[in-house]
Amino acid sequence: MLVLESLTKRFGANLAVDRATFKLDRPIMLGIIGRSGAGKSTLLRMMNRLTDASDGSLMFGGRDVLSLKGAEKRAWQSQCAMIFQQFNLVPRMDVVSNVLHGTLNRRSTFATLFNLFPSDDIHRAIDILDRLGIAQHAPKRAEALSGGQQQRVAIARALMQDPKIILADEPIASLDPMNAQVVMEALRRIHEEDGRTVIANLHTLDTARRYCDRVIGMRDGRIVFDGTPAQLTTGVARDIYGADETFSEEATSTEIRDPQGAAGRMHAPA
């Protein structure tokens, strides 16, 4: 399905990603963890072709993704949708129009200039927003929504592309714990219900363990761990983060606990 072989990115003398190699032979939810600067975001940007690789190969369905140009490259970017930490919405535009921007790669220049959308696309955008629990906000400006709601709008925009792969670059880094759980549960449902591959860059170990089928750990541009959530022990985490025995998972936890101390998932109001 997806094969990365020695994928490398250099910025001058700096080696941001060093021979990243892994493959996915079926749709899964994959978490990539590591400290800031480990190369996680650069890896996702190479996969989406927002950044050109310096070396290595990236194959999907037997096709060489790194060789794609022009319309074929744009088509790949629709199949491999990107969600960003800062949402990348148009703040003064209404929510449903932001979602409809997920169709730009397949629309004519004329339709794009005059913001003309087919009624079928409008209905589909609203259906996606409803699925994510925010259809009631469709006519509002994006800037009027909370951070968690805006991230769900960004997810809806990605789903409008009908992608095979969703890349989420630190999707919960700027959210409070309640909204972080709502967003991660939305991504997990999209994987399970749609059969789409979701690859998410994450900072917290509890999030990776709870929502991901497989976890990759990066340190200094290299993949230093590739295994199941159960294999992501505290000792392994120390190696990934380059930490000593004082490393505490609680310091990075996004887990919400009830007054009795029991961990649980909570949903933020829409």
Accessible surface in RSA format (square Angstrom, percent):
REM  Atomic radii and reference values for relative SASA: ProtOr
REM  Chains: A
REM  Algorithm: Lee & Richards
REM  Probe-radius: 1.40
REM  Slices: 20
REM RES _ NUM      All-atoms   Total-Side   Main-Chain    Non-polar    All polar
REM                ABS   REL    ABS   REL    ABS   REL    ABS   REL    ABS   REL
RES MET A   1    69.32  35.9  29.35  19.4  39.98  95.2  34.92  29.7  34.40  45.6
RES LEU A   2     0.51   0.3   0.51   0.4   0.00   0.0   0.51   0.4   0.00   0.0
RES VAL A   3    52.90  34.8  52.88  47.9   0.01   0.0  52.88  46.0   0.01   0.0
RES LEU A   4     0.36   0.2   0.00   0.0   0.36   0.9   0.00   0.0   0.36   1.0
RES GLU A   5    87.97  50.5  87.37  66.1   0.61   1.4  35.66  69.0  52.32  42.7
RES SER A   6    41.43  35.0  40.72  54.3   0.71   1.6  18.41  39.2  23.02  32.2
RES LEU A   7     0.00   0.0   0.00   0.0   0.00   0.0   0.00   0.0   0.00   0.0
RES THR A   8     4.67   3.3   4.67   4.7   0.00   0.0   2.51   3.4   2.17   3.3
RES LYS A   9    28.38  13.8  28.38  17.4   0.00   0.0   0.01   0.0  28.38  30.2
RES ARG A  10   119.93  50.4 109.65  55.9  10.28  24.5  36.75  50.2  83.18  50.4
RES PHE A  11   104.79  52.4  90.52  56.1  14.27  37.1  96.60  58.6   8.19  23.4
RES GLY A  12    72.53  89.4   0.00   N/A  72.53  89.4  46.34 127.2  26.19  58.7
RES ALA A  13   117.61 108.1  70.07 108.1  47.53 108.1  81.88 115.3  35.72  94.6
RES ASN A  14    89.45  61.7  82.01  79.3   7.43  17.9  29.34  70.6  60.11  58.1
RES LEU A  15    68.88  38.4  54.46  39.0  14.41  36.2  54.61  38.4  14.27  38.4
RES ALA A  16    15.36  14.1   8.19  12.6   7.18  16.3  14.00  19.7   1.36   3.6
RES VAL A  17     0.00   0.0   0.00   0.0   0.00   0.0   0.00   0.0   0.00   0.0
RES ASP A  18    12.90   9.0   8.66   8.6   4.25  10.0   0.74   1.7  12.17  12.1
RES ARG A  19   142.68  59.9 130.55  66.6  12.13  28.9  50.63  69.2  92.05  55.8
RES ALA A  20     0.19   0.2   0.00   0.0   0.19   0.4   0.19   0.3   0.00   0.0
RES THR A  21    63.84  45.4  48.70  49.4  15.14  36.1  43.89  58.9  19.96  30.2
RES PHE A  22     9.91   5.0   0.00   0.0   9.91  25.8   9.91   6.0   0.00   0.0
RES LYS A  23   130.35  63.6 125.31  76.9   5.03  12.0  67.99  61.2  62.36  66.4
RES LEU A  24     3.72   2.1   1.03   0.7   2.70   6.8   3.19   2.2   0.53   1.4
RES ASP A  25   113.89  79.8  87.38  87.0  26.50  62.7  31.32  73.7  82.57  82.3
RES ARG A  26   142.15  59.7 139.87  71.3   2.28   5.4  52.80  72.2  89.36  54.2
RES PRO A  27    52.80  38.5  46.74  42.6   6.06  22.0  46.74  38.6   6.06  37.7
RES ILE A  28     7.89   4.5   7.89   5.9   0.00   0.0   7.89   5.7   0.00   0.0
RES MET A  29     0.00   0.0   0.00   0.0   0.00   0.0   0.00   0.0   0.00   0.0
RES LEU A  30     0.00   0.0   0.00   0.0   0.00   0.0   0.00   0.0   0.00   0.0
RES GLY A  31     0.00   0.0   0.00   N/A   0.00   0.0   0.00   0.0   0.00   0.0
RES ILE A  32     0.00   0.0   0.00   0.0   0.00   0.0   0.00   0.0   0.00   0.0
RES ILE A  33     0.00   0.0   0.00   0.0   0.00   0.0   0.00   0.0   0.00   0.0
RES GLY A  34     0.00   0.0   0.00   N/A   0.00   0.0   0.00   0.0   0.00   0.0
RES ARG A  35   124.71  52.4 122.18  62.3   2.53   6.0  30.57  41.8  94.14  57.1
RES SER A  36    91.03  76.9  67.29  89.8  23.74  54.7  46.82  99.7  44.21  61.9
RES GLY A  37    78.13  96.4   0.00   N/A  78.13  96.4  40.77 111.9  37.36  83.7
RES ALA A  38     1.75   1.6   0.00   0.0   1.75   4.0   1.57   2.2   0.18   0.5
RES GLY A  39     9.12  11.2   0.00   N/A   9.12  11.2   6.94  19.0   2.19   4.9
RES LYS A  40     8.82   4.3   7.13   4.4   1.69   4.0   1.23   1.1   7.59   8.1
RES SER A  41    44.26  37.4  42.05  56.1   2.21   5.1  26.02  55.4  18.24  25.6
RES THR A  42    23.35  16.6  22.40  22.7   0.94   2.3   1.50   2.0  21.84  33.0
RES LEU A  43     0.00   0.0   0.00   0.0   0.00   0.0   0.00   0.0   0.00   0.0
RES LEU A  44     0.00   0.0   0.00   0.0   0.00   0.0   0.00   0.0   0.00   0.0
RES ARG A  45    87.91  36.9  87.91  44.8   0.00   0.0  18.29  25.0  69.63  42.2
RES MET A  46     0.01   0.0   0.00   0.0   0.01   0.0   0.00   0.0   0.01   0.0
RES MET A  47     0.97   0.5   0.97   0.6   0.00   0.0   0.97   0.8   0.00   0.0
RES ASN A  48     5.61   3.9   5.61   5.4   0.00   0.0   0.00   0.0   5.61   5.4
RES ARG A  49    19.89   8.4  17.24   8.8   2.64   6.3   0.01   0.0  19.88  12.0
RES LEU A  50    78.30  43.6  49.46  35.4  28.84  72.5  51.87  36.4  26.43  71.1
RES THR A  51    21.74  15.5  16.56  16.8   5.18  12.3  12.58  16.9   9.16  13.8
RES ASP A  52    82.40  57.7  77.42  77.1   4.98  11.8  28.21  66.4  54.20  54.0
RES ALA A  53    26.94  24.8   1.70   2.6  25.24  57.4   1.70   2.4  25.24  66.9
RES SER A  54    51.56  43.6  13.67  18.2  37.89  87.3  16.97  36.1  34.59  48.5
RES ASP A  55    83.32  58.4  76.37  76.0   6.95  16.4  13.39  31.5  69.93  69.7
RES GLY A  56    29.76  36.7   0.00   N/A  29.76  36.7  11.58  31.8  18.17  40.7
RES SER A  57    38.67  32.7  37.93  50.6   0.74   1.7  29.72  63.3   8.95  12.5
RES LEU A  58     0.03   0.0   0.03   0.0   0.00   0.0   0.03   0.0   0.00   0.0
RES MET A  59    61.99  32.1  61.64  40.8   0.35   0.8  53.53  45.5   8.46  11.2
RES PHE A  60    20.58  10.3  18.21  11.3   2.37   6.2  18.44  11.2   2.13   6.1
RES GLY A  61    67.83  83.7   0.00   N/A  67.83  83.7  36.01  98.8  31.83  71.3
RES GLY A  62    68.01  83.9   0.00   N/A  68.01  83.9  34.80  95.5  33.21  74.4
RES ARG A  63    83.04  34.9  78.09  39.8   4.95  11.8  50.22  68.6  32.82  19.9
RES ASP A  64    57.61  40.4  54.31  54.1   3.30   7.8  19.75  46.5  37.87  37.8
RES VAL A  65     0.00   0.0   0.00   0.0   0.00   0.0   0.00   0.0   0.00   0.0
RES LEU A  66    42.23  23.5  24.70  17.7  17.54  44.1  24.88  17.5  17.36  46.7
RES SER A  67    66.43  56.1  45.33  60.5  21.10  48.6  39.97  85.1  26.46  37.1
RES LEU A  68     8.09   4.5   7.32   5.2   0.77   1.9   7.89   5.5   0.20   0.5
RES LYS A  69   165.38  80.7 154.92  95.1  10.46  24.9  98.85  89.0  66.53  70.9
RES GLY A  70    41.74  51.5   0.00   N/A  41.74  51.5  33.13  90.9   8.62  19.3
RES ALA A  71    68.69  63.2  57.82  89.2  10.88  24.7  58.66  82.6  10.03  26.6
RES GLU A  72   103.26  59.3 100.65  76.1   2.61   6.2  33.69  65.2  69.57  56.8
RES LYS A  73    57.76  28.2  57.76  35.4   0.00   0.0  18.05  16.2  39.71  42.3
RES ARG A  74   121.37  51.0 121.37  61.9   0.00   0.0  42.32  57.8  79.05  47.9
RES ALA A  75    45.36  41.7  37.23  57.4   8.14  18.5  43.97  61.9   1.39   3.7
RES TRP A  76     1.74   0.7   1.74   0.8   0.00   0.0   1.74   0.9   0.00   0.0
RES GLN A  77    37.26  20.8  33.13  24.2   4.13   9.8   9.86  21.0  27.39  20.8
RES SER A  78    21.35  18.0  21.27  28.4   0.08   0.2  17.35  36.9   4.00   5.6
RES GLN A  79    44.24  24.7  43.41  31.7   0.83   2.0  16.03  34.1  28.21  21.4
RES CYS A  80     0.28   0.2   0.28   0.3   0.00   0.0   0.00   0.0   0.28   0.3
RES ALA A  81     0.49   0.4   0.01   0.0   0.48   1.1   0.49   0.7   0.00   0.0
RES MET A  82    20.79  10.8   7.61   5.0  13.18  31.4   7.61   6.5  13.18  17.5
RES ILE A  83     0.19   0.1   0.12   0.1   0.07   0.2   0.19   0.1   0.00   0.0
RES PHE A  84    42.20  21.1  42.18  26.1   0.02   0.0  42.20  25.6   0.00   0.0
RES GLN A  85    60.50  33.8  58.43  42.7   2.07   4.9  10.28  21.9  50.22  38.1
RES GLN A  86   115.39  64.5 101.96  74.5  13.44  32.0  52.36 111.4  63.04  47.8
RES PHE A  87    24.33  12.2  24.33  15.1   0.00   0.0  24.33  14.7   0.00   0.0
RES ASN A  88    83.10  57.3  60.31  58.3  22.79  54.9  22.35  53.8  60.75  58.7
RES LEU A  89    20.42  11.4   2.82   2.0  17.60  44.2   3.05   2.1  17.37  46.7
RES VAL A  90    63.96  42.1  62.71  56.8   1.25   3.0  63.96  55.6   0.00   0.0
RES PRO A  91    74.69  54.4  72.97  66.5   1.72   6.2  74.69  61.7   0.00   0.0
RES ARG A  92   160.79  67.5 145.50  74.2  15.29  36.4  58.47  79.9 102.32  62.0
RES MET A  93    44.47  23.0  37.66  24.9   6.81  16.2  44.22  37.6   0.25   0.3
RES ASP A  94    45.61  31.9  42.46  42.3   3.15   7.5  12.41  29.2  33.20  33.1
RES VAL A  95     0.00   0.0   0.00   0.0   0.00   0.0   0.00   0.0   0.00   0.0
RES VAL A  96    26.25  17.3  26.25  23.8   0.00   0.0  26.25  22.8   0.00   0.0
RES SER A  97    12.01  10.1  12.01  16.0   0.00   0.0   0.10   0.2  11.90  16.7
RES ASN A  98     0.98   0.7   0.93   0.9   0.06   0.1   0.03   0.1   0.95   0.9
RES VAL A  99     0.00   0.0   0.00   0.0   0.00   0.0   0.00   0.0   0.00   0.0
RES LEU A 100     3.63   2.0   3.63   2.6   0.00   0.0   3.63   2.5   0.00   0.0
RES HIS A 101    44.90  24.5  36.34  25.3   8.55  21.9  22.92  23.6  21.97  25.6
RES GLY A 102     7.00   8.6   0.00   N/A   7.00   8.6   2.64   7.3   4.36   9.8
RES THR A 103     0.68   0.5   0.00   0.0   0.68   1.6   0.68   0.9   0.00   0.0
RES LEU A 104    62.27  34.7  52.39  37.5   9.88  24.8  52.49  36.9   9.78  26.3
RES ASN A 105    79.59  54.9  46.24  44.7  33.35  80.3  13.67  32.9  65.93  63.7
RES ARG A 106   136.92  57.5  99.58  50.8  37.35  88.9  71.42  97.6  65.50  39.7
RES ARG A 107    35.62  15.0  11.81   6.0  23.81  56.7  16.53  22.6  19.09  11.6
RES SER A 108    67.72  57.2  50.82  67.8  16.91  38.9  52.75 112.3  14.98  21.0
RES THR A 109   104.22  74.1  94.75  96.1   9.47  22.6  61.71  82.9  42.51  64.3
RES PHE A 110   127.94  64.0 123.17  76.3   4.77  12.4 125.04  75.8   2.89   8.3
RES ALA A 111    18.16  16.7  18.16  28.0   0.00   0.0  18.16  25.6   0.00   0.0
RES THR A 112    56.37  40.1  45.68  46.3  10.69  25.5  41.61  55.9  14.76  22.3
RES LEU A 113   133.36  74.3 101.58  72.7  31.78  79.9 104.55  73.4  28.81  77.5
RES PHE A 114   126.02  63.0 107.89  66.8  18.13  47.2 113.05  68.5  12.96  37.1
RES ASN A 115    67.42  46.5  53.50  51.7  13.92  33.5  21.44  51.6  45.99  44.5
RES LEU A 116    90.98  50.7  87.09  62.3   3.88   9.8  89.08  62.6   1.90   5.1
RES PHE A 117    32.91  16.5   9.36   5.8  23.56  61.3  11.39   6.9  21.52  61.6
RES PRO A 118    76.06  55.4  63.33  57.7  12.73  46.3  75.48  62.3   0.58   3.6
RES SER A 119    72.05  60.9  64.10  85.6   7.95  18.3  36.53  77.8  35.53  49.8
RES ASP A 120   111.00  77.8 104.38 103.9   6.62  15.6  31.48  74.1  79.52  79.3
RES ASP A 121    22.03  15.4  22.00  21.9   0.03   0.1   0.03   0.1  22.00  21.9
RES ILE A 122    61.57  35.0  61.57  45.9   0.00   0.0  61.57  44.3   0.00   0.0
RES HIS A 123   114.58  62.6 113.54  78.9   1.05   2.7  77.48  79.9  37.10  43.2
RES ARG A 124    77.02  32.3  73.87  37.7   3.15   7.5  45.88  62.7  31.14  18.9
RES ALA A 125     0.00   0.0   0.00   0.0   0.00   0.0   0.00   0.0   0.00   0.0
RES ILE A 126    66.42  37.8  66.42  49.5   0.00   0.0  66.42  47.8   0.00   0.0
RES ASP A 127    94.64  66.3  87.95  87.5   6.68  15.8  25.15  59.2  69.49  69.3
RES ILE A 128    16.83   9.6  15.68  11.7   1.15   2.8  16.82  12.1   0.01   0.0
RES LEU A 129     0.00   0.0   0.00   0.0   0.00   0.0   0.00   0.0   0.00   0.0
RES ASP A 130    95.18  66.7  84.56  84.2  10.62  25.1   8.53  20.1  86.65  86.4
RES ARG A 131    87.66  36.8  62.44  31.8  25.22  60.1  49.42  67.5  38.24  23.2
RES LEU A 132     6.69   3.7   1.79   1.3   4.90  12.3   3.23   2.3   3.47   9.3
RES GLY A 133    33.83  41.7   0.00   N/A  33.83  41.7  31.27  85.8   2.56   5.7
RES ILE A 134     0.00   0.0   0.00   0.0   0.00   0.0   0.00   0.0   0.00   0.0
RES ALA A 135    24.53  22.6  16.72  25.8   7.80  17.8  16.93  23.8   7.60  20.1
RES GLN A 136   105.57  59.0  79.40  58.0  26.16  62.3  61.90 131.8  43.67  33.1
RES HIS A 137    16.13   8.8  16.13  11.2   0.00   0.0  16.05  16.5   0.08   0.1
RES ALA A 138     9.92   9.1   9.92  15.3   0.00   0.0   9.92  14.0   0.00   0.0
RES PRO A 139   106.81  77.8  80.38  73.3  26.43  96.1  86.42  71.4  20.39 126.7
RES LYS A 140    90.90  44.3  83.90  51.5   7.00  16.7  57.17  51.5  33.72  35.9
RES ARG A 141   108.24  45.4 104.18  53.1   4.07   9.7  30.38  41.5  77.86  47.2
RES ALA A 142     0.17   0.2   0.17   0.3   0.00   0.0   0.17   0.2   0.00   0.0
RES GLU A 143    84.69  48.6  57.86  43.8  26.83  63.9  29.36  56.8  55.32  45.2
RES ALA A 144    73.98  68.0  34.17  52.7  39.82  90.6  44.07  62.1  29.91  79.2
RES LEU A 145    11.51   6.4   0.97   0.7  10.54  26.5   2.77   1.9   8.74  23.5
RES SER A 146    52.86  44.7  38.24  51.0  14.63  33.7  46.56  99.1   6.30   8.8
RES GLY A 147    28.31  34.9   0.00   N/A  28.31  34.9  15.69  43.1  12.62  28.3
RES GLY A 148     0.79   1.0   0.00   N/A   0.79   1.0   0.41   1.1   0.38   0.9
RES GLN A 149    20.98  11.7  20.98  15.3   0.00   0.0   0.56   1.2  20.42  15.5
RES GLN A 150    33.22  18.6  33.22  24.3   0.00   0.0   0.03   0.1  33.19  25.2
RES GLN A 151     0.00   0.0   0.00   0.0   0.00   0.0   0.00   0.0   0.00   0.0
RES ARG A 152    10.86   4.6  10.86   5.5   0.00   0.0   1.26   1.7   9.61   5.8
RES VAL A 153     0.00   0.0   0.00   0.0   0.00   0.0   0.00   0.0   0.00   0.0
RES ALA A 154     0.65   0.6   0.00   0.0   0.65   1.5   0.00   0.0   0.65   1.7
RES ILE A 155     0.05   0.0   0.05   0.0   0.00   0.0   0.05   0.0   0.00   0.0
RES ALA A 156     0.00   0.0   0.00   0.0   0.00   0.0   0.00   0.0   0.00   0.0
RES ARG A 157    36.39  15.3  36.39  18.6   0.00   0.0  11.18  15.3  25.21  15.3
RES ALA A 158     2.00   1.8   0.69   1.1   1.31   3.0   1.98   2.8   0.02   0.0
RES LEU A 159     3.18   1.8   2.80   2.0   0.39   1.0   2.80   2.0   0.39   1.0
RES MET A 160     0.05   0.0   0.00   0.0   0.05   0.1   0.00   0.0   0.05   0.1
RES GLN A 161    39.68  22.2  27.73  20.3  11.94  28.4   3.77   8.0  35.90  27.2
RES ASP A 162    88.64  62.1  75.04  74.7  13.60  32.2  14.64  34.5  73.99  73.8
RES PRO A 163     1.96   1.4   0.00   0.0   1.96   7.1   0.03   0.0   1.93  12.0
RES LYS A 164   111.16  54.2 105.24  64.6   5.92  14.1  71.19  64.1  39.97  42.6
RES ILE A 165     0.79   0.5   0.79   0.6   0.00   0.0   0.79   0.6   0.00   0.0
RES ILE A 166     0.00   0.0   0.00   0.0   0.00   0.0   0.00   0.0   0.00   0.0
RES LEU A 167     0.00   0.0   0.00   0.0   0.00   0.0   0.00   0.0   0.00   0.0
RES ALA A 168     0.00   0.0   0.00   0.0   0.00   0.0   0.00   0.0   0.00   0.0
RES ASP A 169    17.31  12.1  17.29  17.2   0.02   0.0   0.65   1.5  16.66  16.6
RES GLU A 170    16.73   9.6  16.15  12.2   0.58   1.4  10.54  20.4   6.19   5.1
RES PRO A 171     0.51   0.4   0.15   0.1   0.36   1.3   0.21   0.2   0.30   1.9
RES ILE A 172    17.26   9.8  11.82   8.8   5.44  13.1  11.82   8.5   5.44  14.8
RES ALA A 173    49.30  45.3   8.65  13.3  40.65  92.5  19.77  27.8  29.53  78.2
RES SER A 174    57.95  49.0  20.57  27.5  37.37  86.1  31.05  66.1  26.89  37.7
RES LEU A 175    24.02  13.4   2.83   2.0  21.19  53.3   6.23   4.4  17.78  47.9
RES ASP A 176    71.29  49.9  59.79  59.5  11.50  27.2  41.09  96.7  30.20  30.1
RES PRO A 177    65.72  47.9  65.06  59.3   0.66   2.4  65.68  54.2   0.04   0.3
RES MET A 178    64.01  33.2  64.01  42.4   0.00   0.0  28.15  23.9  35.86  47.5
RES ASN A 179    19.65  13.5  19.58  18.9   0.06   0.2   0.02   0.0  19.63  19.0
RES ALA A 180     2.14   2.0   2.01   3.1   0.13   0.3   2.14   3.0   0.00   0.0
RES GLN A 181     4.76   2.7   4.23   3.1   0.54   1.3   4.41   9.4   0.35   0.3
RES VAL A 182    14.02   9.2  12.94  11.7   1.07   2.6  13.34  11.6   0.68   1.9
RES VAL A 183     0.17   0.1   0.17   0.2   0.00   0.0   0.17   0.1   0.00   0.0
RES MET A 184     0.22   0.1   0.22   0.1   0.00   0.0   0.22   0.2   0.00   0.0
RES GLU A 185    11.64   6.7  10.63   8.0   1.01   2.4   8.64  16.7   3.00   2.4
RES ALA A 186     1.04   1.0   0.60   0.9   0.45   1.0   0.69   1.0   0.36   0.9
RES LEU A 187     0.03   0.0   0.03   0.0   0.00   0.0   0.03   0.0   0.00   0.0
RES ARG A 188    47.77  20.1  47.77  24.3   0.00   0.0  18.48  25.3  29.28  17.7
RES ARG A 189    88.30  37.1  88.21  45.0   0.09   0.2  43.93  60.0  44.37  26.9
RES ILE A 190     1.09   0.6   1.09   0.8   0.00   0.0   1.09   0.8   0.00   0.0
RES HIS A 191    19.48  10.6  18.25  12.7   1.23   3.1   6.73   6.9  12.75  14.8
RES GLU A 192   107.52  61.7  74.57  56.4  32.95  78.5  28.12  54.4  79.40  64.8
RES GLU A 193   114.73  65.9  75.98  57.5  38.75  92.3  41.99  81.2  72.74  59.4
RES ASP A 194    50.98  35.7  16.21  16.1  34.77  82.2  13.68  32.2  37.30  37.2
RES GLY A 195    41.85  51.6   0.00   N/A  41.85  51.6  26.83  73.6  15.02  33.6
RES ARG A 196    36.07  15.1  35.15  17.9   0.92   2.2   6.86   9.4  29.21  17.7
RES THR A 197     0.26   0.2   0.21   0.2   0.05   0.1   0.21   0.3   0.05   0.1
RES VAL A 198     0.00   0.0   0.00   0.0   0.00   0.0   0.00   0.0   0.00   0.0
RES ILE A 199     0.00   0.0   0.00   0.0   0.00   0.0   0.00   0.0   0.00   0.0
RES ALA A 200     0.00   0.0   0.00   0.0   0.00   0.0   0.00   0.0   0.00   0.0
RES ASN A 201     0.03   0.0   0.00   0.0   0.03   0.1   0.00   0.0   0.03   0.0
RES LEU A 202     0.89   0.5   0.27   0.2   0.62   1.6   0.89   0.6   0.00   0.0
RES HIS A 203    67.32  36.8  62.17  43.2   5.15  13.2  38.98  40.2  28.35  33.0
RES THR A 204    14.54  10.3  14.52  14.7   0.02   0.1  14.08  18.9   0.46   0.7
RES LEU A 205     1.31   0.7   1.31   0.9   0.00   0.0   1.31   0.9   0.00   0.0
RES ASP A 206    27.64  19.4  22.72  22.6   4.92  11.6  22.16  52.1   5.48   5.5
RES THR A 207     3.92   2.8   1.96   2.0   1.95   4.7   2.64   3.6   1.27   1.9
RES ALA A 208     0.00   0.0   0.00   0.0   0.00   0.0   0.00   0.0   0.00   0.0
RES ARG A 209    75.16  31.6  60.84  31.0  14.31  34.1  37.92  51.8  37.24  22.6
RES ARG A 210    68.58  28.8  37.82  19.3  30.76  73.2  25.62  35.0  42.96  26.0
RES TYR A 211     6.02   2.8   4.37   2.5   1.65   4.3   6.02   4.5   0.00   0.0
RES CYS A 212     7.96   6.0   0.00   0.0   7.96  18.7   0.03   0.1   7.93   8.6
RES ASP A 213    47.75  33.4  29.47  29.3  18.27  43.2  16.15  38.0  31.59  31.5
RES ARG A 214    55.04  23.1  55.04  28.1   0.00   0.0  24.11  32.9  30.94  18.7
RES VAL A 215     0.00   0.0   0.00   0.0   0.00   0.0   0.00   0.0   0.00   0.0
RES ILE A 216     0.00   0.0   0.00   0.0   0.00   0.0   0.00   0.0   0.00   0.0
RES GLY A 217     0.00   0.0   0.00   N/A   0.00   0.0   0.00   0.0   0.00   0.0
RES MET A 218     0.00   0.0   0.00   0.0   0.00   0.0   0.00   0.0   0.00   0.0
RES ARG A 219    86.35  36.3  84.09  42.9   2.26   5.4  10.44  14.3  75.91  46.0
RES ASP A 220   110.32  77.3  90.13  89.7  20.19  47.7  35.17  82.8  75.15  74.9
RES GLY A 221     0.75   0.9   0.00   N/A   0.75   0.9   0.02   0.0   0.74   1.7
RES ARG A 222   124.32  52.2 124.32  63.4   0.00   0.0  31.08  42.5  93.24  56.5
RES ILE A 223    42.83  24.4  15.81  11.8  27.02  65.1  15.81  11.4  27.02  73.3
RES VAL A 224    61.86  40.7  28.89  26.2  32.97  79.4  37.25  32.4  24.61  66.7
RES PHE A 225    28.07  14.0  21.25  13.2   6.81  17.7  27.40  16.6   0.67   1.9
RES ASP A 226    66.95  46.9  34.93  34.8  32.02  75.7  19.78  46.5  47.17  47.0
RES GLY A 227     9.40  11.6   0.00   N/A   9.40  11.6   9.40  25.8   0.00   0.0
RES THR A 228    65.38  46.5  65.38  66.3   0.00   0.0  61.79  83.0   3.59   5.4
RES PRO A 229    24.12  17.6  23.70  21.6   0.43   1.6  23.92  19.7   0.21   1.3
RES ALA A 230    93.18  85.7  59.40  91.7  33.77  76.8  71.72 101.0  21.46  56.8
RES GLN A 231    99.85  55.8  91.70  67.0   8.15  19.4  33.38  71.0  66.47  50.4
RES LEU A 232     1.50   0.8   0.00   0.0   1.50   3.8   0.00   0.0   1.50   4.0
RES THR A 233    71.09  50.6  64.72  65.6   6.37  15.2  64.09  86.1   7.00  10.6
RES THR A 234    52.99  37.7  49.15  49.8   3.83   9.1  27.45  36.9  25.54  38.6
RES GLY A 235    43.40  53.5   0.00   N/A  43.40  53.5  29.70  81.5  13.69  30.7
RES VAL A 236    43.94  28.9  39.58  35.8   4.36  10.5  42.96  37.3   0.98   2.7
RES ALA A 237     0.00   0.0   0.00   0.0   0.00   0.0   0.00   0.0   0.00   0.0
RES ARG A 238    78.21  32.8  77.38  39.4   0.83   2.0  15.52  21.2  62.70  38.0
RES ASP A 239    77.04  54.0  70.13  69.8   6.91  16.3  25.92  61.0  51.12  51.0
RES ILE A 240     0.43   0.2   0.43   0.3   0.00   0.0   0.43   0.3   0.00   0.0
RES TYR A 241    26.00  12.1  22.88  13.0   3.12   8.1  22.78  17.1   3.22   4.0
RES GLY A 242    34.43  42.5   0.00   N/A  34.43  42.5   6.41  17.6  28.01  62.7
RES ALA A 243    38.76  35.6  14.98  23.1  23.78  54.1  23.18  32.6  15.58  41.3
RES ASP A 244    81.39  57.0  68.86  68.5  12.53  29.6  34.84  82.0  46.54  46.4
RES GLU A 245   131.12  75.3 114.04  86.3  17.08  40.7  53.07 102.6  78.05  63.7
RES THR A 246   109.75  78.1  82.12  83.2  27.64  65.9  72.06  96.8  37.70  57.0
RES PHE A 247    34.38  17.2  18.39  11.4  15.99  41.6  26.21  15.9   8.17  23.4
RES SER A 248    53.64  45.3  43.40  57.9  10.24  23.6  35.16  74.9  18.47  25.9
RES GLU A 249    44.76  25.7  38.89  29.4   5.87  14.0  24.02  46.5  20.74  16.9
RES GLU A 250   152.34  87.5 135.62 102.6  16.72  39.8  51.01  98.7 101.33  82.7
RES ALA A 251    91.56  84.2  47.08  72.7  44.48 101.2  59.09  83.2  32.47  86.0
RES THR A 252    45.89  32.6  36.74  37.2   9.15  21.8  43.72  58.7   2.18   3.3
RES SER A 253    50.66  42.8  24.58  32.8  26.08  60.1  18.65  39.7  32.01  44.8
RES THR A 254    28.59  20.3  27.66  28.0   0.93   2.2  22.54  30.3   6.05   9.1
RES GLU A 255    51.80  29.7  29.63  22.4  22.17  52.8   2.69   5.2  49.10  40.1
RES ILE A 256    24.74  14.1  20.99  15.6   3.75   9.0  23.97  17.3   0.78   2.1
RES ARG A 257   143.08  60.1 116.66  59.5  26.42  62.9  41.79  57.1 101.30  61.4
RES ASP A 258    61.53  43.1  49.68  49.4  11.85  28.0  29.44  69.3  32.09  32.0
RES PRO A 259   134.93  98.3  90.05  82.1  44.88 163.2 103.65  85.6  31.29 194.4
RES GLN A 260   154.83  86.6 116.64  85.2  38.19  90.9  64.83 138.0  90.00  68.3
RES GLY A 261    37.29  46.0   0.00   N/A  37.29  46.0  26.68  73.2  10.61  23.8
RES ALA A 262    56.23  51.7  45.68  70.5  10.55  24.0  54.58  76.9   1.65   4.4
RES ALA A 263    51.33  47.2  21.95  33.9  29.38  66.8  22.05  31.0  29.28  77.6
RES GLY A 264    32.83  40.5   0.00   N/A  32.83  40.5  32.54  89.3   0.29   0.7
RES ARG A 265   126.03  52.9  98.67  50.3  27.36  65.2  29.98  41.0  96.05  58.2
RES MET A 266    83.05  43.0  79.28  52.5   3.77   9.0  74.75  63.6   8.30  11.0
RES HIS A 267   122.25  66.8 100.76  70.0  21.49  55.0  66.69  68.7  55.55  64.6
RES ALA A 268    15.34  14.1   4.88   7.5  10.46  23.8   4.88   6.9  10.46  27.7
RES PRO A 269   115.37  84.1  96.25  87.7  19.12  69.5 108.13  89.3   7.24  45.0
RES ALA A 270    48.45  44.5  25.72  39.7  22.73  51.7  39.34  55.4   9.11  24.1
END  Absolute sums over single chains surface
CHAIN  1 A    12324.7       9595.5       2729.2       6565.3       5759.4
END  Absolute sums over all chains
TOTAL         12324.7       9595.5       2729.2       6565.3       5759.4
